Amino acid sequence: MEAHASSGRYAHRSRSADTRSIGGALLRAGAISGVAAGMVMAIWQMVVGAIAQEPTAAPGIDSSFWTTVTSIPSVLFGMQWFHGSFEFWAVFLGLIGHLLNSAILGVVGITLAMSLLSGRPNAIAAIALGIAFGLVLEVVIVNLVVNRIQDVNTLYTSTPEWSWWVAHGLFGATLGLVGSRLVRRHDLARR
C-alpha cells in the first residue's frame, strides 16, 4: 500500500489543480471557438464586400474583398490604412487584430454560455445564445464604440451596413456550435 501511495497511484488531485485544468481547457475552447467564428465572419464580410462594390464613407473607395479587413487597422491608425485593394500591412494587421479580438470574445462567450446553460450545453441552445451574444457585440462594439470614435466610419461602411448584423449573427452561431462541441469533447461541465 505504501508503495502505491508513494508512486501516486492513489493520490488525489487537489481541487485547485482541477480548477486550473478546467480554466485552461475553457480558455482553449473559447479561444479556438472564437478564432473559428472570427474566420467565418471575416470570410462572410470579404465576400459581401466583393459582391456589393458599394461606395464606402471614404471618397473614391468602393467596398471590395479587402475593405473590411483594412478597415480594422483604420479604426486605430487612421484613414490611410483603409484600402479597396490589397495592401499587405493593412490586411495583415486587420486579420491579426480581428482574430485576436475574436479569440478574446470567444473566451467571454464560451464562459458566459457555460454559466448560463449550466452543464453540457446542447448545440441548439449554444447556437441561440451565441447569436444573441453576437448581436449584442454588434450593438456595443460596432455601433456604440467604433462608430463613435471614428470621424469617418470606415469600418461600418466597408461593406453594406446590413451585412454587419448578419456577420455578428454568424460569429455567434459559429461560436456556439464550435464551443458546445469542444466543451462536450473535453467534458468541461462534469469536472
C-alpha positions as CSV (number, residue, x, y, z in Angstrom):
1,M,0.0,0.0,0.0
2,E,2.8,2.4,0.9
3,A,4.5,1.7,-2.5
4,H,1.3,2.5,-4.3
5,A,0.8,5.7,-2.3
6,S,4.3,6.9,-2.9
7,S,4.0,6.2,-6.7
8,G,1.0,8.5,-6.8
9,R,-1.3,5.7,-7.9
10,Y,-3.9,6.5,-5.2
11,A,-3.0,10.2,-4.9
12,H,-5.9,12.6,-5.5
13,R,-5.5,15.7,-7.4
14,S,-6.2,18.9,-5.5
15,R,-9.3,21.0,-6.1
16,S,-7.1,23.9,-7.2
17,A,-5.4,21.6,-9.8
18,D,-8.9,20.7,-11.1
19,T,-9.9,24.3,-11.3
20,R,-6.7,25.2,-13.2
21,S,-7.2,22.4,-15.7
22,I,-10.9,23.4,-16.2
23,G,-9.9,27.0,-16.6
24,G,-7.1,26.2,-19.1
25,A,-9.5,23.9,-21.1
26,L,-12.2,26.6,-21.0
27,L,-9.7,29.2,-22.3
28,R,-8.6,26.9,-25.1
29,A,-12.1,26.0,-26.1
30,G,-13.1,29.7,-26.0
31,A,-10.1,30.9,-28.0
32,I,-10.4,28.1,-30.6
33,S,-14.2,28.7,-31.0
34,G,-13.6,32.5,-31.2
35,V,-11.0,32.1,-33.9
36,A,-13.2,29.8,-35.9
37,A,-16.1,32.2,-35.5
38,G,-13.9,35.1,-36.5
39,M,-12.8,33.3,-39.6
40,V,-16.4,32.7,-40.7
41,M,-17.3,36.3,-40.0
42,A,-14.3,37.6,-42.0
43,I,-14.9,35.4,-45.0
44,W,-18.6,36.5,-45.0
45,Q,-17.7,40.1,-44.9
46,M,-15.0,39.8,-47.5
47,V,-17.3,38.0,-49.9
48,V,-20.1,40.5,-49.3
49,G,-17.7,43.4,-49.9
50,A,-16.5,41.9,-53.2
51,I,-20.1,41.3,-54.4
52,A,-21.6,44.6,-53.3
53,Q,-18.9,47.0,-54.5
54,E,-20.9,49.9,-53.0
55,P,-19.3,53.3,-52.1
56,T,-17.8,53.5,-48.6
57,A,-17.5,56.5,-46.3
58,A,-14.0,57.1,-47.8
59,P,-14.2,59.1,-51.0
60,G,-13.1,57.1,-54.0
61,I,-13.1,53.7,-52.2
62,D,-15.9,51.2,-53.0
63,S,-16.4,48.1,-50.9
64,S,-14.2,45.2,-52.1
65,F,-12.8,41.9,-50.9
66,W,-10.2,43.8,-48.8
67,T,-12.2,46.8,-47.4
68,T,-13.5,45.0,-44.3
69,V,-10.0,43.7,-43.3
70,T,-8.3,47.0,-44.0
71,S,-11.0,48.9,-42.1
72,I,-9.9,47.3,-38.8
73,P,-6.5,49.0,-38.5
74,S,-8.0,52.2,-39.8
75,V,-10.0,52.4,-36.6
76,L,-6.8,52.9,-34.6
77,F,-4.3,54.2,-37.1
78,G,-6.5,56.4,-39.4
79,M,-7.9,56.5,-42.8
80,Q,-4.5,56.0,-44.6
81,W,-4.8,52.3,-43.6
82,F,-8.2,51.9,-45.3
83,H,-7.9,50.4,-48.8
84,G,-10.1,49.0,-51.5
85,S,-7.3,46.8,-52.8
86,F,-4.7,44.5,-51.3
87,E,-2.1,46.3,-49.1
88,F,-0.1,43.8,-47.2
89,W,0.4,45.5,-43.8
90,A,-3.2,46.7,-43.6
91,V,-4.5,43.2,-44.4
92,F,-2.0,41.6,-42.1
93,L,-2.8,43.9,-39.1
94,G,-6.5,43.7,-39.9
95,L,-6.6,39.9,-39.8
96,I,-4.4,39.6,-36.8
97,G,-6.4,42.2,-34.9
98,H,-9.7,40.6,-35.9
99,L,-8.6,37.1,-34.9
100,L,-7.1,38.2,-31.6
101,N,-10.4,40.1,-30.7
102,S,-12.3,37.0,-31.8
103,A,-10.3,34.7,-29.5
104,I,-10.8,37.0,-26.6
105,L,-14.5,37.4,-27.2
106,G,-14.7,33.7,-27.8
107,V,-13.4,33.1,-24.3
108,V,-16.0,35.6,-22.9
109,G,-18.8,34.0,-25.0
110,I,-18.0,30.4,-24.0
111,T,-17.6,31.3,-20.3
112,L,-21.0,33.1,-20.5
113,A,-22.6,30.1,-22.2
114,M,-21.2,27.7,-19.7
115,S,-22.6,29.7,-16.8
116,L,-26.0,30.4,-18.4
117,L,-26.6,26.9,-19.9
118,S,-25.2,25.1,-16.8
119,G,-23.7,21.8,-17.7
120,R,-23.1,20.4,-21.0
121,P,-24.6,22.9,-23.5
122,N,-26.5,21.3,-26.4
123,A,-25.7,22.7,-29.8
124,I,-29.1,24.4,-30.4
125,A,-29.1,26.3,-27.1
126,A,-25.5,27.2,-27.6
127,I,-26.1,28.5,-31.1
128,A,-29.1,30.5,-30.0
129,L,-27.2,32.1,-27.1
130,G,-24.2,32.6,-29.4
131,I,-26.4,34.5,-32.0
132,A,-27.7,36.7,-29.2
133,F,-24.2,37.3,-27.9
134,G,-23.0,38.2,-31.5
135,L,-25.8,40.7,-31.9
136,V,-25.0,42.3,-28.6
137,L,-21.4,42.6,-29.8
138,E,-22.7,44.4,-33.0
139,V,-24.6,46.9,-30.9
140,V,-21.9,47.5,-28.3
141,I,-18.6,47.2,-30.2
142,V,-19.6,48.5,-33.6
143,N,-22.5,50.9,-33.1
144,L,-21.7,52.3,-29.6
145,V,-17.9,52.2,-29.6
146,V,-16.3,52.1,-33.0
147,N,-18.8,54.3,-34.8
148,R,-18.4,56.9,-32.1
149,I,-14.6,57.0,-32.1
150,Q,-14.2,57.2,-35.8
151,D,-14.5,60.6,-37.6
152,V,-15.3,58.7,-40.8
153,N,-16.9,55.3,-40.3
154,T,-14.5,53.3,-42.5
155,L,-15.4,50.1,-40.6
156,Y,-19.2,50.2,-40.7
157,T,-19.3,51.3,-44.3
158,S,-16.6,48.9,-45.6
159,T,-19.4,46.6,-46.6
160,P,-23.2,47.3,-46.7
161,E,-24.4,48.1,-43.1
162,W,-26.9,45.2,-43.0
163,S,-24.1,42.7,-43.5
164,W,-22.6,43.6,-40.1
165,W,-25.7,42.3,-38.4
166,V,-25.5,39.0,-40.4
167,A,-21.8,38.8,-39.7
168,H,-22.2,39.1,-36.0
169,G,-25.0,36.6,-36.0
170,L,-22.7,34.2,-37.9
171,F,-20.0,34.9,-35.4
172,G,-22.3,34.0,-32.5
173,A,-23.7,30.9,-34.2
174,T,-20.3,29.5,-35.1
175,L,-19.0,30.3,-31.6
176,G,-22.0,28.5,-30.0
177,L,-21.7,25.5,-32.3
178,V,-17.9,25.0,-32.1
179,G,-17.8,25.9,-28.4
180,S,-20.5,23.4,-27.5
181,R,-18.7,20.7,-29.3
182,L,-15.4,21.5,-27.7
183,V,-17.0,21.7,-24.2
184,R,-18.7,18.3,-24.7
185,R,-15.5,16.8,-26.1
186,H,-13.4,17.9,-23.2
187,D,-16.3,17.2,-20.8
188,L,-15.6,20.5,-19.0
189,A,-19.1,20.7,-17.4
190,R,-18.5,17.5,-15.4
191,R,-15.1,18.3,-13.9
